[in-house]
Amino acid sequence: MANSLFLEGLIENDRGKLLAAPKSDLHNHSTKGCSLAWVEERTGHSFPMPPARFDGLEGMQKWFTSTVKPFCTGCEGIVMRWEGAFAEAGRNNITRLAMNFGAEEIELAGGMADFRELIEGFHTRYCPDTVFEPELTYISKCDIDAAADSMDEYLQTGYFKSIDVCGGENVRPFEDFLPLYRKAERYRLIKRMHVGESGTADDVRRAVELLELDEVHHGIGAAGSKDTMRFLADNHIRLNVCPSSNVMLGYAGDYKDHPIRTLVDNGVEVTINTDDLLIFNSSIENEYLLLYRAETLTAEQLEEIRLRGLSPGPGKDDKHEE
Ligand SMILES: [Zn+2]
């Protein structure tokens, strides 16, 4: 039984059982979605382990660009990392995978048709039974009007299932992003955004209300407000939480007092995800194990979270059917 396999894996500290149980990863930046071991194997170069803590997002970026990126750069490097992300999904039995891609990465792969063929090839090769949901992502500092104009080219194909904005919070008002989210609505995408990672509960609530988000990437700032947590719980807005990312970037103190516990205690629906496996070096089964060992959440709570991640949220099913 798949259910007991996962519970047993946690309780017995049996990584094999955790790897074998079906899991989701719904907050995954594709170009950093492979493991360090994958890049080591492909390049023959061995990397130092990441530090326990980075100096914020900037420190993380600096570490990545100086330590890892020089060995897997350009189009070839990105394709290698994409391939590794699908290999990881196969290795870790990730049966529902949402991975995000930027427009410039699609162009780097030769445009939408070539990109799709390449990605579908990796999907078929490494994890054909995985439900794969590509996400189109824009950085918060992007030229929004230009982005909104060029979105149709990517969305008309029906390949993308969700939209995201990432790359730093509070760099401009939420209203500025309306053209992107209006278009996403027209194509019936799941609407997500990185918010409440460094930002506040109020930021999370305003972003959800204004942009009509279906889900939030991170959202841990919501734990600072009972009202916001009730609002998220009542409206079934899921938070796609990434514990190691939060701890290593200093947005959470430690695993044992990670805000996910407060969120769960207040009825907020969460999922557990990797964010950037290549940087944080913590694969999905390890994220569950870290929270279990720190006694942040019980095995039963983690099992409930695992099962939730395997299906789209309430009201999202129709978006997937068309
Ligand atoms: Zn992220």
Residues whose N, C-alpha, C, O or C-beta is under 5 A from the ligand:
A	BS01	ZN	D275
